[in-house]
C-alpha cells in the first residue's frame, strides 16, 4: 500500500527541521511526505524547499486560507497514498513510527489508528501538560479502541479520509469533530499506546491559555454545530467535556480554584490557567458559532466544490424546500443543491458531453438535460438586445415550469471559443417566476454583468465576493 504523511505547518521554523528529519529517517516504509505551508511568514517555506531539493519524496503544498482544517484538507487532497498518516510540525517521530502506525491498517483491516505522545519540553508548563494528557488518555481508553482522535500521531485509510475531510471553519479541535463524524459512520479509532511521538507542548502560561481558549472555543462551535444531531450529540454527552459545559461548573469555578490550591499547590496554577482558558473559549465559541455555515463549508470540502463557502451559503439560505430550482451547469456541487432542495424539483442543464456523462453516471438520480448553446464569447455583443437569437431548445417540462430559483453557473469557460452565458441568463429571465430569484455567478465579467442588468433588472438582492462575484437578482415581471 502507498503511504502519504501529511504535515501541516504555520511559522514552524523552530521545530520543522527536526520533524522532517525524523520522518525521513523511517525504516521499513516507502512513503511520500506532503508538507502544507499554511501561509507562513517566517522561514518555513525555505526549510521545506531545502529538504525537497534533497528528497524527491517531499511534496510542497501552499494553502493561503489560514486554519488547520484548511491546511490538513489541502494535504489530504494532494496525497496519493492508500493510507494517510499525520503528524504535526512540532513533533519528532521515532524510526519505527510509520511502519508500526500503519500496521493495523495493512494487516488487520483497521480503518483508523492513533498513537500516543510524550513531552519533548522540560519546564513546568510542558511537564504538567504531559501529566494531564496521560490522565486524559487513561480515562478515555476503551479496550483496544479509544473515543478520541489526535492528528499529531494518526493514520487512516485514504478513501475514508477523503470522504469525511476536516471542517475548515474550525481553527482548533478539527480532529475531534472528525472523530465524532467517523463514530457516527460506525468507524472506530484503534489506539496504539506503544507508538509514541515526542511533542513540544506549550512552554509558557500565555501559550497554554491561548491553546486552551482555542480548544474551548472550537468545542463550543462543534457543540452548536451538532447539538441537533441525536447520534453525534449522544457522543458529545458521553465525553468528559460534557461536565465542563454545564452552567453549574462556571458558578463553581472559584471554589474549584480554592480546592485546587489546598489539594495540590504545585499543580494548581496549571489547572487554573487550563480550565480558565477552556471555559472562556467555550463561552465565546457558543456566541460566535455559525453552525449552518460550518456545515456548508464542510460539505464543500467533501465534494470538492469550486465555489467558495460564502457563495454556496448565500444560495443555500435562499432555498426553502420544497421548491422548483433550475441550474445551468453540472458539477461537483450538483448533489449538494439536490440535497438542499430535498422534496423539491432540482433540474440541471449542461452542454459539455464529457462532464454531463461523468456527473450523470456518478449521480443517476439527478434530473439532467444536455443542450447545445451554439454561441461564442467573442461574439457576445452581437447577441445583446437580440432576443430572437437567445432562445434555447429546452425540454417542455423545463419550459412549462415556474422556477422559484435559477442559478446561472454555466456554461463553463470564458475563452473566445466558449459558449458564454448570454442564453442562460436570458432564458433565466423568462423561466423564473414573478418575484423569483436568479443567482448569476462570475458577475464581475462583462457578459454576466451586462446581460444580468439588461434582462434580470436592477433589483439586486445581494452581492457575495468569493472566488468570483455572485449576484442575486429579484426578477419582477410585467403582468
C-alpha positions in Angstrom: 0.0 0.0 0.0 1.2 3.5 -0.8 1.6 5.8 2.2 1.4 9.6 2.4 2.5 11.5 5.5 0.7 14.9 5.8 2.3 17.6 7.9 0.6 21.0 8.2 2.8 23.9 9.4 2.4 27.6 10.0 5.5 29.5 11.1 7.2 26.3 12.3 10.9 27.3 11.7 11.9 26.3 15.2 10.8 22.7 15.1 10.2 21.8 11.4 13.7 20.8 10.6 13.7 18.2 13.5 10.3 17.0 12.4 11.1 16.4 8.8 14.5 14.8 9.6 12.8 12.3 11.9 10.1 11.4 9.3 12.7 11.0 6.6 14.6 8.6 8.9 11.8 6.0 8.9 12.8 2.4 8.4 10.9 -0.3 6.5 8.5 2.0 4.8 8.1 3.6 1.4 6.2 6.9 1.5 5.7 10.4 0.3 5.7 13.5 2.6 3.1 16.2 1.9 4.1 19.4 3.8 1.4 22.0 3.8 2.6 25.6 4.3 -0.3 27.4 5.8 0.7 30.9 4.7 3.8 31.1 7.0 5.5 34.4 7.4 8.9 33.0 8.8 11.4 30.8 7.1 9.1 27.7 6.9 8.9 27.8 3.0 12.7 27.8 2.6 13.2 25.0 5.1 10.8 22.9 3.1 12.4 23.9 -0.2 15.9 22.8 1.1 14.6 19.4 2.2 12.7 18.9 -1.1 15.8 19.5 -3.1 17.5 16.6 -1.4 14.5 14.3 -1.0 12.2 13.9 -4.1 9.5 12.2 -1.9 8.7 15.6 -0.3 5.8 17.4 -1.8 5.3 21.1 -1.0 1.7 22.5 -0.9 0.8 26.1 -0.2 -2.5 26.8 1.4 -3.3 30.5 1.8 -6.5 30.1 3.8 -5.4 30.1 7.4 -6.6 27.3 9.7 -5.6 23.8 10.4 -8.7 22.4 8.8 -7.9 24.1 5.5 -4.2 23.0 5.8 -5.0 19.4 6.5 -7.6 19.2 3.7 -5.1 20.7 1.3 -2.7 17.9 2.3 -5.3 15.2 2.0 -6.3 16.4 -1.5 -2.6 16.3 -2.6 -1.9 12.9 -1.0 -1.5 9.9 -3.4 -1.4 7.3 -0.6 -3.8 4.5 0.0 -3.1 5.3 3.7 -2.7 8.8 5.0 -0.6 9.3 8.1 -0.4 12.6 10.0 1.9 14.3 12.5 2.5 17.9 13.4 5.4 20.1 12.7 6.2 20.4 16.4 6.6 16.6 16.8 9.6 14.3 16.4 8.9 10.7 15.5 11.0 7.5 16.1 12.5 5.5 13.3 9.8 2.7 13.5 6.9 5.2 13.8 5.3 4.8 10.4 5.6 1.1 10.0 4.1 0.4 13.4 1.4 3.1 13.0 0.0 1.7 9.7 0.5 -2.0 10.6 -3.1 -2.5 11.9 -4.5 -0.9 8.7 -2.3 -3.1 6.4 -2.6 -6.4 8.3 -5.8 -6.2 10.3 -8.1 -4.1 8.1 -8.5 -1.3 10.6 -9.7 2.0 9.1 -8.2 4.5 11.6 -5.5 4.3 14.2 -4.0 6.7 16.7 -0.8 6.6 18.8 0.3 8.5 21.9 2.7 11.3 22.7 5.3 12.2 25.2 6.6 15.7 26.1 9.7 17.0 24.4 10.0 20.0 26.7 11.1 20.1 30.3 9.7 23.1 32.1 6.7 23.4 34.5 4.0 24.1 31.9 5.1 21.3 29.5 5.5 18.7 32.2 2.1 19.5 33.7 0.5 19.3 30.2 2.0 15.9 29.7 0.7 14.7 33.0 -2.8 15.9 32.0 -2.6 14.2 28.6 -1.7 10.9 30.3 -4.6 11.2 32.7 -6.9 12.1 29.9 -5.9 9.1 27.8 -6.2 6.7 30.8 -9.8 7.9 31.3 -10.6 7.6 27.6 -9.3 4.1 26.9 -11.9 1.5 25.9 -10.3 -1.9 25.3 -8.2 -1.5 22.2 -10.2 1.4 20.8 -10.5 4.9 22.1 -13.2 7.6 21.8 -10.7 10.2 20.8 -8.6 11.4 17.8 -5.3 13.3 17.8 -3.9 14.1 14.4 -0.3 14.5 15.7 0.0 10.7 15.7 -2.7 9.3 13.4 -3.3 7.2 10.3 -6.4 6.5 8.3 -7.3 4.7 5.1 -7.1 7.3 2.3 -10.6 6.7 0.8 -12.2 7.2 4.2 -10.3 10.4 4.9 -11.2 11.8 1.5 -14.9 11.0 2.2 -15.1 12.8 5.6 -12.4 15.5 5.4 -11.8 18.1 8.1 -14.2 21.0 8.8 -12.2 24.0 7.5 -14.2 26.6 9.6 -12.7 25.2 12.9 -9.5 26.8 14.0 -8.9 24.0 16.6 -10.3 20.6 17.6 -11.0 19.8 13.9 -9.7 16.3 14.8 -12.4 15.8 17.5 -15.1 17.0 15.0 -13.7 14.4 12.6 -13.8 11.7 15.3 -17.5 12.5 16.0 -18.4 12.1 12.4 -16.4 9.0 12.0 -18.0 7.5 15.0 -21.5 8.3 13.6 -20.4 6.5 10.5 -19.5 3.4 12.5 -15.7 3.9 12.3 -13.7 3.3 15.5 -10.2 4.5 16.2 -7.7 1.9 17.2 -5.4 3.1 20.0 -1.7 2.1 19.8 -0.2 3.1 23.2 3.3 2.0 22.2 3.5 4.1 19.1 4.8 7.4 20.6 5.8 10.7 19.1 7.7 13.4 21.1 5.7 16.7 21.1 6.8 20.1 22.1 4.0 21.2 24.4 3.1 24.8 25.3 6.0 26.1 27.4 4.5 29.2 29.0 1.4 30.3 30.8 0.4 32.5 27.8 0.8 29.7 25.3 -1.2 27.4 27.5 -4.0 29.9 27.9 -4.2 30.6 24.2 -4.2 26.9 23.3 -7.0 26.2 25.8 -9.0 29.2 24.7 -8.9 28.0 21.1 -9.8 24.4 22.2 -12.7 25.7 24.3 -13.9 28.0 21.5 -13.8 25.2 18.9 -15.6 22.8 21.2 -18.3 25.4 21.6 -18.7 25.7 17.9 -18.7 21.9 17.4 -21.3 21.6 20.1 -23.5 24.2 18.4 -23.0 22.5 15.0 -24.0 19.0 16.1 -26.4 19.6 19.0 -29.5 18.8 17.0 -27.9 15.6 15.5 -29.1 12.9 18.0 -26.3 10.5 17.2 -23.4 13.0 17.5 -24.9 14.8 20.5 -25.0 11.4 22.3 -21.3 11.0 21.7 -20.6 14.6 22.9 -22.7 14.0 26.1 -20.5 10.9 26.8 -17.3 13.0 26.6 -15.8 14.3 29.8 -16.1 17.9 28.4 -19.9 17.5 28.8 -19.5 18.1 32.5 -17.5 21.3 32.0 -20.2 22.6 29.7 -22.8 22.7 32.5 -23.6 26.1 33.9 -23.1 25.0 37.4 -19.5 24.4 36.7 -19.0 28.0 35.8 -20.5 29.1 39.1 -18.2 26.6 40.9 -15.0 27.8 39.3 -13.9 30.0 42.2 -14.5 27.2 44.8 -12.6 24.9 42.4 -9.6 27.2 42.4 -9.5 27.3 46.2 -9.8 23.5 46.5 -7.0 23.0 43.9 -4.6 25.1 45.9 -5.5 23.1 49.0 -5.1 19.7 47.4 -2.1 20.2 45.1 -0.4 23.6 45.3 2.1 22.7 42.5 -0.5 21.5 40.0 -3.0 24.3 40.8 -1.5 27.1 38.6 -1.6 24.8 35.5 -5.2 23.6 36.2 -6.5 27.2 36.8 -5.0 28.5 33.5 -6.1 25.5 31.5 -9.6 25.4 32.9 -10.0 29.2 32.8 -8.8 29.4 29.2 -11.1 26.5 28.1 -14.2 27.9 29.8 -13.7 31.4 28.4 -13.1 29.9 24.9 -16.2 27.7 25.1 -18.5 30.6 26.1 -17.1 32.6 23.2 -17.4 29.7 20.8 -21.2 29.4 21.6 -21.6 33.1 20.9 -19.7 33.2 17.6 -20.8 29.8 16.2 -22.4 29.7 12.7 -23.4 26.1 12.6 -25.1 26.2 9.2 -22.2 27.9 7.5 -19.8 25.4 9.1 -21.8 22.5 7.8 -21.9 24.1 4.3 -18.2 24.6 4.4 -17.5 21.0 5.4 -19.8 19.7 2.6 -17.9 21.9 0.1 -14.6 20.2 1.2 -16.1 16.7 1.0 -17.5 17.2 -2.5 -14.6 19.3 -3.9 -16.8 22.3 -4.9 -15.0 25.2 -6.6 -17.5 27.9 -5.5 -16.4 29.4 -2.1 -18.3 28.5 1.1 -19.7 32.0 1.5 -21.2 31.9 -2.1 -22.7 28.5 -1.5 -24.1 29.6 1.8 -25.8 32.6 0.3 -27.6 30.5 -2.2 -28.5 27.8 0.3 -30.1 30.3 2.6 -32.5 31.3 -0.2 -33.6 27.6 -0.6 -36.7 26.8 1.5 -37.6 23.4 0.2 -39.6 22.1 -1.4 -39.4 24.4 -4.4 -38.5 24.4 -8.1 -34.8 25.1 -8.7 -33.2 25.3 -12.2 -29.4 25.2 -12.5 -27.4 26.0 -15.6 -24.2 23.9 -15.2 -23.4 20.4 -13.8 -20.6 20.0 -11.4 -19.4 18.6 -8.1 -21.9 20.9 -6.4 -24.9 19.4 -8.1 -25.6 16.8 -5.5 -25.4 19.5 -2.8 -28.2 21.5 -4.5 -30.2 18.3 -4.9 -29.9 17.5 -1.2 -30.5 21.1 -0.1 -33.8 21.2 -2.0 -35.0 18.0 -0.5 -38.5 17.1 -1.6 -38.5 19.8 -4.3 -37.6 19.6 -8.0 -34.0 20.4 -9.0 -33.1 20.4 -12.7 -29.6 20.7 -14.2 -28.8 21.9 -17.8 -25.4 21.1 -19.2 -23.7 21.4 -22.7 -20.4 19.6 -22.2 -20.8 15.9 -23.2 -18.0 14.5 -21.1 -18.9 16.4 -18.0 -22.6 15.6 -18.5 -21.8 11.8 -18.7 -19.5 11.9 -15.7 -21.9 13.6 -13.3 -25.0 11.8 -14.6 -23.2 8.4 -14.1 -22.0 9.5 -10.6 -25.4 10.7 -9.5 -28.0 8.9 -11.6 -30.9 10.2 -9.6 -30.3 13.8 -10.7 -32.7 15.3 -13.3 -30.3 16.4 -16.0 -30.7 17.6 -19.6 -28.0 18.1 -22.2 -28.3 21.0 -24.6 -26.3 23.0 -27.2 -25.8 26.8 -27.0 -24.3 27.5 -30.4 -22.7 30.8 -29.3 -19.3 32.0 -28.5 -17.8 34.5 -26.1 -16.0 36.5 -28.8 -19.4 37.4 -30.4 -21.3 38.2 -27.2 -22.1 41.8 -28.2 -23.9 40.5 -31.4 -26.4 38.9 -29.1 -27.0 41.8 -26.9 -30.7 43.1 -27.2 -31.2 40.4 -30.0 -33.8 38.3 -28.1 -34.7 36.3 -31.2 -31.2 34.9 -31.1 -31.2 34.0 -27.4 -33.8 31.2 -27.1 -32.6 27.8 -26.1 -34.1 24.4 -27.2 -35.2 23.3 -23.7 -37.5 20.3 -22.8 -41.2 21.2 -22.4 -41.1 20.0 -18.8 -38.5 22.7 -18.2 -40.2 25.4 -20.3 -43.6 24.9 -18.6 -42.4 25.1 -15.0 -42.4 28.3 -12.9 -39.0 28.3 -11.3 -38.6 29.7 -7.8 -34.8 29.9 -8.0 -32.5 29.8 -11.0 -28.7 29.5 -10.7 -26.6 30.5 -13.7 -23.2 28.8 -13.3 -22.9 27.5 -16.8 -21.9 27.1 -19.5 -18.3 26.9 -18.2 -15.4 28.9 -19.5 -14.7 32.4 -20.8 -12.1 32.0 -23.6 -13.2 33.3 -27.0 -14.5 29.9 -28.3 -16.5 29.1 -25.2 -20.3 29.5 -25.5 -20.7 32.2 -22.8 -23.7 32.7 -20.6 -25.8 35.0 -22.9 -28.5 32.5 -23.5 -28.6 31.0 -20.0 -29.1 34.5 -18.4 -31.7 35.5 -21.0 -33.6 32.2 -20.5 -33.4 32.6 -16.7 -35.4 35.9 -17.0 -38.1 34.0 -18.9 -38.2 30.9 -16.8 -38.1 32.3 -13.3 -41.4 33.1 -11.7 -42.5 36.6 -11.0 -40.7 37.6 -7.8 -38.3 34.7 -8.1 -34.5 34.8 -7.6 -31.8 34.4 -10.2 -28.2 33.9 -9.0 -25.5 34.7 -11.5 -22.0 33.5 -10.8 -18.9 35.3 -12.2 -20.9 38.6 -12.3 -17.7 40.6 -12.4 -17.3 39.5 -16.1 -18.7 41.6 -18.9 -21.2 39.1 -20.2 -22.6 38.2 -16.8 -22.8 41.8 -15.7 -24.3 43.3 -18.9 -26.8 40.6 -19.7 -27.8 40.4 -16.0 -28.6 44.1 -15.8 -30.4 44.0 -19.2 -32.6 41.0 -18.7 -32.8 40.4 -14.9 -33.3 44.0 -13.9 -31.9 46.4 -11.2 -33.3 44.7 -8.1 -30.1 43.2 -6.8 -30.7 41.5 -3.5 -27.1 40.9 -2.6 -23.6 40.5 -3.9 -21.2 38.0 -2.5 -17.5 38.1 -3.2 -15.8 34.7 -3.1 -13.7 33.1 -5.8 -15.8 35.2 -8.1 -18.7 37.7 -7.7 -22.1 36.1 -7.1 -25.0 38.4 -7.7 -28.6 37.7 -6.7 -31.5 39.3 -8.7 -35.1 39.5 -7.7 -36.9 39.4 -11.0 -40.1 41.4 -11.5 -42.3 40.7 -14.5 -45.0 42.8 -16.0 -48.4 41.3 -15.6 
